[in-house]
Amino acid sequence: MSDEQLGYEQARDELADVVAKLEAGGLSLEDSLALWERGEALAKICDRHLAGARERVEAALAAADKDTK
């Protein structure tokens, strides 16, 4: 599955795994850097999903506010 196909929950769960591995330590510098880079990519995916959800909520609230006026 490509990064573009990852859902929020999948990206979040993989990001949590990456963080746990980094916090556990014992990795080589190269492995740590690769995991950190993967974590950054996953965080961006999560941010995109959250931004989209925020836009949908704001649009729904604006529509509801418009209907009540």
Residue pairs with C-beta under 8 A, 6 or more apart in sequence:
1 10
3 11
3 41
3 45
6 14
6 42
6 45
7 49
8 45
8 46
8 49
8 50
8 53
11 42
11 45
11 46
11 49
12 42
12 46
14 38
14 42
15 39
15 42
15 43
15 46
18 35
18 36
18 38
18 39
18 42
19 39
21 27
21 35
22 32
22 35
22 36
22 39
27 35
